[in-house]
Amino acid sequence: MNVKGLRRMLLGEKMPDKNDPQYRERYERDVDAGRKFAKAVGIDKAAAKVQLFANNHKNLFLIIIFSFMIGCFAWNIYRITTVYNRPESQQTATERQDSILRSRHSLNNKQTIERYEDNR
């Protein structure tokens, strides 16, 4: 990689302006492609319905959105605390599999012994 490419990667390019003639054609092409995709998938209709609902029911919309955000935040805090408070057993995957196999093996042996004693 050359120095110019590395500098661009680290510092980034100048943010293109939609009115700049150098980027205008690219901007219009990107916007047109985005509109076609949104129309094909149906995102434009869904967004229009959500916006209509938000305009008609401002307080309810805000309550729904903020309750969703608070719920996600609470769920993240819950998951962080459960992971943090989990007992620290340093057991590898192979040790876990070995213990499961041992328990199954001992269970099978007990069942075999019981069958043998019942058939006597």
N, C-alpha and C positions, 0 to 999 in steps of 0.2 A: 504494500500500500504506500502510495506516495505521501509526501508531507501535506499537500493541499487536501487530499482526501481525509487524512487523519485530522487535520485542523477542522474540516467541515463536520466530521463525526463528533468531535469534542465540543466545538463551539456552536455548531448548527449553522444553517443558512439564514440569510436575511428573510424575514417573514414576508411572503409575497402579498402585495396589495391587489385587490380585485380590479382596481382601476389602472394599475400599471400595465402599459401596452405589452410589456414583455411576458406577463403572466395572464393577461386578459383571456386569451384563447384557451389556455389550459384551465383556467378557473371556470369558464363557461362550459367547457367539455365535461369537467368533473361534476358540476352542478347538474347538468343535463343527465349524466349517467346516474347520479344519485336519485334524481326525480323518476327516471325510468324504473330503477330498481324498487323504489318505494311504491310506485304504482303497480308493478308486477306482483310484489309480495302482499300488497294491501296495507302497508304501514300508513300510507297517507290517509286512508279512510279511518283507520283506528285512531290515529293522532287527531283527526278532525273531531271524532266523537268524544275523545277525552277532553279536548279543548272546549267543546260545546258544553260538556258536563261541568267542567271547571268554571266556565263563565256563568252558568246558570246557578250553580251551587258552590259559591266560593268558600264558605266556612266548612261545609261538609268535605269538600275536596281537600282543604288544608288539614282537617282532622284526619282524614284517611291517610294522606301522605306522611304527616308527622307521626302518626301512630305506627305506620309501617317502619319508618326510620327508627323510632324508639324501640320497636320490637326487635329489629335487626341488631341494634346496639346491645339490647339486653341479652339476646341470644349469644352474641359474641362474648360478652362478659361472663355469661354462664359457662360457655365452653372453655374459656380461659381458666376459670376457677376450677372446673372439673379436671382439666389437664394438670394444673398446678398442684392440686391436692391429691393426685393419684399416687398410690404407694410406689416407691422407687424400687421396683424389682428389676435388677439387671439380668434379664434372661434373654438369651438369644433365640432366634427362631428355631434353630436345631434343638436347643434344650427344651423348648416348648413342645416340639413335635415328639421328642423322646419321652417326655412325661406323659403325653396323651397316649402314645403307643404302649407305655408301661401300664397305664391304668386300664386300657382296653385289654391288654394281654392278661392282666390279673383278673379282670372281670370274666374273660373267656375261660380261664383256668377254673374259677369258682363254679361257673355254670357246668363245665365238663365234669368236675368232681361231684357236683350235686346229681347230675344225670347218672353217673356211674354208681353212686350210692343208692339211688332210687331203683336202679335195675337189679340190684343184688337180691 
